[in-house]
Structures are given as C-alpha cells and as structure tokens.
C-alpha cells in the first residue's frame, strides 16, 4: 500500500465518518468534507485503500457541481486548497490542522438538512438491477418488460431510490415509502431533479466516449430549497463505461469500481464484514481507471 494514502483523517471535532468521507464542522453553516482513499464495495468498507482515489472523487465532484448548478443548487463552495478556502478554515476547530494532502482531497460546503434517501437513476440494466431482473423479471419491483440483456439501455432512465443505511446494506424503497418519508411534492422533485441531472451528465459524457450507466445522488434542504449534496457523478457513485467497447449482453469495460467488485466476487466473499484485502495489482488498476475517467470527462490530467 502506498505510504501516503489517506485512509483516515485525525483532526479535532469530527462530525461524521462515512464509508468514504470524513466531515468536520467549520461554523457559520459550513462544513469541510474530506474524500479519503477508502473504498467500499457491497456497502462494506474494504481494509485496503485506492491510491489517489480521494483526489479524483473530490475534483470530479467539484467539476460536476459547477456544471449542473443551473439544473439544481448544490452545497459546493470551493476546493479546500483554493485561496478562498482560508476564510472558512480560519477560526474553526480544524484551523492549522489541514495538511496539504487533506486540502487537496477536501472541499468546503454548505451545511444541509440531509434527506435520508439514495436517489439512484439507472439508464442501463446492470449491477443489482440485472441480478433482480434475472431472479424476478423486475427492477426495484417495477415491470420493465421481457427479454432484456445485461447492459441494455432502458427506453427512459429509471428512478430507483434506496434507503441510506449507516450500517449494513441499502434497501430498495417503493414510491409509497418515499411519499411517506418526504411527502408528494418533495418525492416528485427528487425524481424529476435526479433524472434531469442524470440526462444532462449522460449526454455530456457520451460526447467524451463514456457511457454513464447509472448513478446515485444525495439531496438535502438548505434555506428551504432542494440542494445536491455529498458527491456527484464520481466513479464511486456511478458506473462509467467505455463507449468504444460497449456491447449489450455482457459485463462492460469500465472506469469505475466494478473491477474491485468483480475481483471480490472471485474470492468467495459473502459481502459481509470483514472484507478481504485487495492485492497491489487490483489497487493499481483501479486507481488508473479512476484517473482515466477524470481525464476523459474533464480533459485535464491530475
């Protein structure tokens, strides 16, 4: 494992340590959100990190937040290594504790009241949706027709929300469960906004030879307004396929963590903690895929 991999931050007054992100309060309604090099698969944090993963996640989220802010507001203020970040860090509990490495992998964001729903949009049948379809002929309990093959595009993207589990596995939510949790108006907003962001990003990525197969988004409320939070359209939260090698009927060549999932599935692991250690070659190839996704989508090298 690379010695300078950032698997855990150790700064004062941590608010939350998630599967990948460590979050600190800055006061004044602002947070410092650090994308570590931890990786999770099947909702379990692996003991091995991925080199430069946090850097890619941080920068690619900032890239997408800037480009989708006309569709829906988001919580992004600035990257933590940008000059304007100093005004938010000074006087906070983490002042003087943010290393150069942490700053490169962090962003300053607005604090939101989080909605406990993972807003998943699927443009193609793959992953858990493909597994369910093979078992039951449905996707998230919905009838999607007969005769679909792995990797096939849906006529229209599907909104398949899940619970946001702090421990264990996220579970599919029915439309009624979403309605019961947030009400009819917010449920409609979540679905329409998630699909609008997905469709815009899908078309943008397709022009750059990447297929956005599916993604998950998180939302919160800031000043009474629906707001995108957490990460956006990263190789962690999305499936990015190589458009040149796309061919329905099989697993697709990808630029995301599917390589890790595939390796784990060869190990006979039951998807419950503890997870096995990743070998060096899997770490290196996954890191390379993440960096390549960033380059293809943004046109710049990290």
Secondary structure, 3 states (H helix, E strand, C coil): CCCCCCCCCCCCCEEEECCCEEEEEEECCEEEEEECCCCEECCEECCCCCCCHHHHHHHHHHHHHHHHCCCCCECEEEECCCHHHHHHHCCCCCCCCCCHHHHHCEEEEECCEECCEEEEEEEECCHHHHHHHHHHCEECCEECCCCCCCCCEEEEEEECCEECCCCCCCCECCHHHHHHHHCHHHHHHHHHHHHHHHHHHHHHHHCCCEEEEEEEEEEEEECCEEEEECCCCCCCCEEEEEHHHCCCCCCCCECCCHHHHHHHHCCCCCCCCCCCCCCHHHHHHHHHHHHHHHHHHHCCCC
